[in-house]
């Protein structure tokens, strides 16, 4: 079948969702589908498209046998919510237009963000008389309200109407977790429409590697017990917990916190570390994709930090850390989706959020338990191979596509 994927981000874009969508496309193509991707110029983390992309012409290419049409968009200023919304809407318009000219498909897949891509999926489905699958990576507007980004009641009400419309018109909705499914059930979405299909990990790319490797040597990490936080610094995190934990551990000369981050809160975090004279925290910018496997391998443990009360957010890096065979230190609500996963699979330690003393105890426990860390990492790798590999996730989408088209 011909599958059209309309997605804001796709490799080589650095957004976490970009590699997920590329892996899904490659997995579906391996099962015999013809894949056409409509995506924006790579731009994640920058105020302009990446080098080699730009202008106002659609750029067409073929990658791993997949046809890709990359469209221009308004990128906007990094860190501005208004600019982000304008960027999203520009892709809705230009990407939707490019997709309409690409010819009919048998089925359309539209992931969010932006949530408004569900409207584009509906319009294309109406144009061609085919179903579309909506894949919310986060539940909007709930996640924006939960994280404190969105307060305006009228705007929230409007977004909920858009959300209800997209759910009503979608042929199927794929969510990442049971908590997301429960969220949709509470909104009276028919259970028959909703399938839980988690994100995938490219297990050939993200894989266990030696702890001491060229990247770790380059950054002087081979003589320390390294606790890494890699990802965005946003309202859903409480990274002051990391600063407080580092302060409590400043006399433990062998423990190093490595923060590889972007986001509006990074400069504030660096300022807090400087003001306290913390020499056991090192900050690095986001790394190029080819360094990511060694980056994961260079940590003895990886941090996942969420604010208290953030239960529905699921950092996509969690599966990548597990796929790399490294244990997790998660300061999250025990009942959260990520907390449940770690405890169920025994792939790390879960402590209460915003409790630096509890985090310190977990770090020291892990630092003194080499064999325990190794076992946690092995269990994580095995779990990802069984449930989140490119092949495993593509098979579930393949079954859904065939069932949906036949119906």
C-alpha positions as CSV (number, residue, x, y, z in Angstrom):
1,X,0.0,0.0,0.0
2,X,1.0,3.6,-0.5
3,X,1.4,5.3,2.9
4,X,1.8,9.0,3.2
5,X,3.5,10.2,6.4
6,X,3.0,13.9,7.1
7,X,5.4,14.8,9.9
8,X,7.0,18.0,11.1
9,X,10.4,16.4,11.8
10,X,12.4,13.7,10.0
11,X,16.0,12.8,10.0
12,X,18.5,14.5,9.8
13,X,16.4,16.8,12.0
14,X,17.6,16.5,15.6
15,X,14.2,16.3,17.2
16,X,13.6,13.1,19.2
17,X,10.6,12.3,17.0
18,X,12.6,12.6,13.8
19,X,14.4,9.3,14.3
20,X,11.2,7.6,15.4
21,X,9.4,8.6,12.2
22,X,12.4,7.6,10.0
23,X,12.5,4.2,11.7
24,X,8.8,3.7,11.2
25,X,9.1,4.6,7.5
26,X,12.0,2.2,7.0
27,X,10.2,-0.6,9.0
28,X,7.0,-0.2,6.9
29,X,9.0,-0.2,3.7
30,X,10.7,-3.4,4.7
31,X,7.2,-4.9,5.0
32,X,6.4,-4.0,1.4
33,X,4.7,-0.6,1.7
34,X,5.5,2.3,-0.6
35,X,6.3,5.3,1.7
36,X,6.1,9.0,0.9
37,X,7.2,11.4,3.6
38,X,6.2,15.1,3.6
39,X,8.3,16.9,6.2
40,X,9.7,20.3,6.9
41,X,13.3,21.4,6.4
42,X,15.4,20.2,9.4
43,X,15.4,23.0,11.9
44,X,15.1,21.6,15.5
45,X,17.0,23.7,18.0
46,X,17.9,26.5,15.6
47,X,16.3,29.7,14.5
48,X,16.8,28.8,10.8
49,X,16.9,25.6,8.7
50,X,20.0,23.5,8.9
51,X,22.9,24.1,6.5
52,X,22.0,22.8,3.0
53,X,18.3,23.5,3.4
54,X,16.6,26.8,2.8
55,X,14.7,28.9,0.3
56,X,11.1,28.5,-0.7
57,X,11.3,25.5,-3.0
58,X,10.3,21.9,-2.0
59,X,13.4,19.8,-1.8
60,X,12.9,16.2,-3.0
61,X,15.2,13.3,-2.2
62,X,15.2,9.5,-1.8
63,X,16.7,8.0,1.4
64,X,16.8,4.2,2.0
65,X,14.3,3.8,-0.8
66,X,11.8,6.3,0.8
67,X,10.6,9.3,-1.1
68,X,10.9,12.5,0.9
69,X,9.6,15.9,0.1
70,X,11.0,18.6,2.4
71,X,9.1,21.9,2.6
72,X,10.1,25.3,3.7
73,X,8.5,26.7,6.9
74,X,8.7,29.7,9.2
75,X,11.2,28.6,11.9
76,X,10.9,31.6,14.3
77,X,12.9,32.5,17.4
78,X,14.0,29.6,19.7
79,X,12.2,29.6,23.1
80,X,9.2,31.7,22.1
81,X,5.8,29.9,22.4
82,X,4.2,32.3,19.9
83,X,6.9,31.8,17.4
84,X,6.6,28.0,17.8
85,X,2.9,28.2,17.1
86,X,3.5,30.3,13.9
87,X,6.1,27.7,12.8
88,X,3.7,24.9,13.3
89,X,1.0,26.7,11.4
90,X,3.3,27.4,8.5
91,X,4.1,23.7,8.1
92,X,0.4,22.9,8.4
93,X,-0.2,25.1,5.4
94,X,2.9,24.4,3.2
95,X,3.2,20.8,4.2
96,X,-0.5,20.2,3.6
97,X,-0.3,21.8,0.2
98,X,2.7,19.7,-0.8
99,X,1.0,16.6,0.4
100,X,-2.1,17.3,-1.6
101,X,0.0,17.6,-4.8
102,X,1.8,14.3,-4.1
103,X,-1.1,12.2,-5.3
104,X,-3.4,9.9,-3.4
105,X,-2.3,7.4,-0.8
106,X,-4.1,4.4,0.6
107,X,-3.6,5.7,4.2
108,X,-2.2,8.8,5.9
109,X,-0.3,8.9,9.1
110,X,0.0,12.3,10.9
111,X,1.9,12.5,14.2
112,X,1.9,15.4,16.5
113,X,3.3,17.9,17.4
114,X,1.9,20.0,16.1
115,X,-1.6,18.8,17.1
116,X,-3.1,20.7,14.2
117,X,-1.5,18.2,11.8
118,X,-4.6,16.0,12.6
119,X,-6.6,18.6,10.7
120,X,-4.3,18.3,7.7
121,X,-4.7,14.5,7.9
122,X,-8.5,14.9,7.9
123,X,-8.5,17.3,4.9
124,X,-6.2,15.0,2.9
125,X,-8.4,12.0,3.8
126,X,-11.4,13.9,2.5
127,X,-9.6,14.8,-0.7
128,X,-8.6,11.3,-1.5
129,X,-11.4,9.3,0.3
130,X,-8.9,7.4,2.5
131,X,-8.5,7.0,6.3
132,X,-5.9,8.7,8.4
133,X,-4.1,7.6,11.5
134,X,-3.4,10.2,14.1
135,X,-0.4,9.7,16.4
136,X,-0.3,12.1,19.3
137,X,3.2,12.0,20.9
138,X,1.7,14.1,23.7
139,X,-1.9,14.7,24.5
140,X,-2.7,18.3,23.7
141,X,-3.8,20.6,25.2
142,X,-3.5,18.6,28.4
143,X,0.3,18.5,28.4
144,X,0.6,22.3,27.9
145,X,-1.8,22.9,30.8
146,X,-0.1,20.4,33.0
147,X,3.3,22.0,32.4
148,X,2.0,25.5,33.0
149,X,2.4,26.8,29.5
150,X,-1.3,27.4,28.8
151,X,-3.6,29.3,31.1
152,X,-6.2,31.1,28.9
153,X,-9.5,29.3,29.4
154,X,-11.0,30.3,26.1
155,X,-7.9,29.1,24.2
156,X,-8.0,25.8,26.2
157,X,-11.6,25.4,25.3
158,X,-10.9,26.0,21.6
159,X,-8.1,23.5,21.6
160,X,-10.2,20.9,23.3
161,X,-12.8,21.3,20.5
162,X,-10.1,20.9,17.9
163,X,-8.9,17.8,19.8
164,X,-12.4,16.3,19.9
165,X,-12.8,17.0,16.2
166,X,-9.5,15.3,15.2
167,X,-10.4,12.2,17.4
168,X,-13.8,12.0,15.9
169,X,-12.6,12.1,12.3
170,X,-9.5,9.9,12.6
171,X,-9.8,6.4,11.3
172,X,-7.5,5.2,14.1
173,X,-5.5,6.9,16.9
174,X,-2.2,5.4,18.1
175,X,-1.0,6.4,21.5
176,X,2.3,5.7,23.3
177,X,1.0,4.3,26.6
178,X,-1.9,3.0,28.6
179,X,-2.2,6.3,30.5
180,X,-2.6,8.1,27.2
181,X,-5.3,5.5,26.2
182,X,-7.1,6.1,29.5
183,X,-7.0,9.8,28.8
184,X,-8.8,9.3,25.5
185,X,-11.3,6.9,27.0
186,X,-12.2,9.6,29.6
187,X,-12.9,11.9,26.7
188,X,-15.3,9.3,25.3
189,X,-13.2,8.3,22.3
190,X,-14.4,4.9,21.1
191,X,-12.1,2.2,22.4
192,X,-12.1,0.5,19.0
193,X,-10.3,3.6,17.5
194,X,-7.4,3.6,20.0
195,X,-4.3,1.4,19.7
196,X,-1.4,1.5,22.1
197,X,1.8,1.4,19.9
198,X,4.9,2.7,21.6
199,X,7.7,4.6,19.9
200,X,10.5,2.6,18.5
201,X,14.3,2.6,18.9
202,X,16.7,2.0,16.0
203,X,18.4,-0.9,17.8
204,X,21.1,-1.2,15.2
205,X,22.1,2.4,15.7
206,X,21.5,2.7,19.5
207,X,23.2,-0.3,21.0
208,X,25.4,-1.3,23.9
209,X,29.0,0.0,23.5
210,X,32.1,0.0,25.7
211,X,31.9,2.5,28.6
212,X,35.3,3.8,27.6
213,X,35.2,4.9,24.0
214,X,36.6,7.7,21.8
215,X,33.8,10.1,22.8
216,X,34.3,9.5,26.5
217,X,38.1,9.9,26.2
218,X,37.7,13.1,24.2
219,X,35.6,14.6,27.0
220,X,37.7,13.3,29.9
221,X,35.0,11.0,31.3
222,X,37.0,7.8,31.8
223,X,38.1,8.3,35.4
224,X,34.7,9.3,36.9
225,X,31.4,7.7,37.7
226,X,29.3,9.7,35.2
227,X,25.6,10.5,35.7
228,X,24.2,12.0,32.5
229,X,21.2,14.2,31.8
230,X,20.7,14.5,28.0
231,X,17.7,16.3,26.6
232,X,15.6,19.5,26.7
233,X,15.4,21.7,29.8
234,X,11.7,22.7,29.9
235,X,8.9,23.3,32.3
236,X,8.2,19.6,32.8
237,X,11.6,19.0,34.3
238,X,12.8,20.1,37.8
239,X,16.5,20.3,37.1
240,X,17.2,22.2,40.3
241,X,17.0,18.8,41.9
242,X,20.1,17.9,39.9
243,X,21.9,21.1,41.1
244,X,21.0,20.3,44.7
245,X,22.1,16.6,44.4
246,X,25.4,17.8,42.9
247,X,25.9,20.2,45.8
248,X,25.3,17.3,48.3
249,X,27.8,15.2,46.4
250,X,30.5,17.9,45.9
251,X,32.9,16.1,48.2
252,X,32.5,12.8,46.4
253,X,35.4,13.4,44.0
254,X,34.6,10.5,41.7
255,X,31.0,11.4,40.8
256,X,30.5,13.7,37.8
257,X,27.2,15.1,36.5
258,X,27.1,15.6,32.7
259,X,24.4,17.8,31.3
260,X,23.9,17.7,27.5
261,X,21.0,20.0,26.9
262,X,19.2,22.7,25.1
263,X,16.2,24.8,26.0
264,X,15.3,28.0,27.7
265,X,16.4,26.8,31.2
266,X,19.9,25.7,30.3
267,X,21.6,29.1,30.9
268,X,19.8,29.4,34.3
269,X,21.0,26.0,35.3
270,X,24.6,26.9,34.3
271,X,24.3,30.1,36.4
272,X,23.1,28.1,39.4
273,X,26.0,25.7,39.1
274,X,28.5,28.6,38.8
275,X,27.1,30.5,41.8
276,X,27.5,27.5,44.0
277,X,31.0,26.7,42.6
278,X,30.0,23.2,41.6
279,X,32.9,21.6,39.8
280,X,31.2,18.2,39.6
281,X,28.8,19.4,36.9
282,X,29.9,19.7,33.3
283,X,27.7,21.2,30.5
284,X,27.9,20.3,26.8
285,X,25.8,21.4,23.9
286,X,23.7,18.9,21.9
287,X,25.9,16.5,20.0
288,X,25.8,15.4,16.4
289,X,23.8,12.3,15.7
290,X,26.8,10.2,14.9
291,X,28.1,10.7,18.4
292,X,24.8,9.7,20.2
293,X,25.5,5.9,20.6
294,X,28.9,6.7,22.2
295,X,27.3,9.5,24.3
296,X,24.8,7.0,25.8
297,X,27.6,4.5,26.4
298,X,29.8,7.0,28.1
299,X,27.4,7.3,31.1
300,X,27.3,4.9,34.1
301,X,23.7,5.9,34.6
302,X,21.2,8.3,32.9
303,X,18.8,10.7,34.6
304,X,15.2,11.2,33.9
305,X,13.8,14.1,35.9
306,X,10.1,15.3,36.0
307,X,8.3,17.7,38.2
308,X,5.9,16.5,40.9
309,X,2.5,15.9,39.4
310,X,3.8,15.3,35.8
311,X,2.4,11.8,35.3
312,X,1.5,11.6,31.6
313,X,4.7,12.9,30.1
314,X,7.0,10.2,28.9
315,X,10.5,11.3,27.8
316,X,11.3,9.4,24.5
317,X,14.9,9.1,25.5
318,X,13.9,6.5,28.1
319,X,13.7,3.8,25.5
320,X,17.0,4.9,23.9
321,X,18.8,4.7,27.2
322,X,17.4,1.2,27.7
323,X,18.4,0.3,24.2
324,X,21.9,1.4,24.9
325,X,22.1,-1.0,27.8
326,X,22.4,1.6,30.5
327,X,20.5,1.9,33.8
328,X,18.1,4.7,34.6
329,X,17.9,7.0,37.7
330,X,14.4,8.5,37.6
331,X,13.2,11.2,39.9
332,X,9.5,10.9,38.9
333,X,6.1,10.2,40.4
334,X,6.0,6.5,41.3
335,X,2.6,6.2,39.5
336,X,3.9,7.9,36.4
337,X,4.2,6.0,33.1
338,X,8.0,6.1,33.1
339,X,8.1,5.2,36.8
340,X,5.9,2.2,36.3
341,X,8.0,1.0,33.3
342,X,11.3,1.2,35.2
343,X,9.9,-0.6,38.2
344,X,8.1,-3.2,36.1
345,X,11.2,-4.0,34.0
346,X,13.8,-3.6,36.8
347,X,15.9,-1.3,34.6
348,X,16.7,1.4,37.1
349,X,15.9,3.1,40.4
350,X,12.8,5.4,40.9
351,X,12.9,8.1,43.6
352,X,10.3,10.8,44.4
353,X,10.6,13.9,42.3
354,X,12.1,17.1,43.7
355,X,13.9,15.2,46.5
356,X,17.6,15.6,46.1
357,X,18.5,13.6,49.2
358,X,16.6,10.6,47.7
359,X,18.4,11.1,44.4
360,X,21.8,11.2,46.1
361,X,21.1,7.9,47.9
362,X,20.1,6.3,44.6
363,X,23.3,7.6,42.8
364,X,25.5,6.3,45.6
365,X,23.8,2.9,45.6
366,X,24.3,2.6,41.8
367,X,27.9,3.8,42.0
368,X,28.6,1.0,44.5
369,X,26.7,-1.7,42.5
370,X,28.5,-2.4,39.3
371,X,26.9,-5.8,38.8
372,X,23.4,-4.4,39.5
373,X,24.0,-1.7,36.9
374,X,25.1,-4.3,34.4
375,X,22.0,-6.4,35.0
376,X,19.7,-3.4,34.7
377,X,21.3,-2.5,31.4
378,X,20.9,-6.0,30.1
379,X,17.2,-6.1,31.0
380,X,16.6,-2.8,29.3
381,X,18.3,-3.9,26.1
382,X,16.3,-7.1,26.0
383,X,13.0,-5.3,26.7
384,X,13.6,-2.8,23.9
385,X,14.6,-5.5,21.4
386,X,11.4,-7.4,22.1
387,X,8.9,-4.4,22.2
388,X,10.4,-1.3,20.7
389,X,12.6,-2.4,17.8
390,X,11.9,-1.0,14.3
391,X,10.6,-4.4,13.2
392,X,8.3,-4.9,16.2
393,X,6.7,-1.5,16.0
394,X,6.4,-1.6,12.2
395,X,4.6,-4.9,12.4
396,X,1.9,-3.4,14.7
397,X,1.4,-0.5,12.4
398,X,1.2,-2.8,9.4
399,X,-1.6,-4.8,11.0
400,X,-3.4,-1.6,11.9
401,X,-3.1,-0.2,8.4
402,X,-4.3,-3.3,6.7
403,X,-7.3,-3.6,9.1
404,X,-8.1,0.1,8.6
405,X,-7.9,0.0,4.8
406,X,-9.9,-3.2,4.5
407,X,-12.6,-1.8,6.7
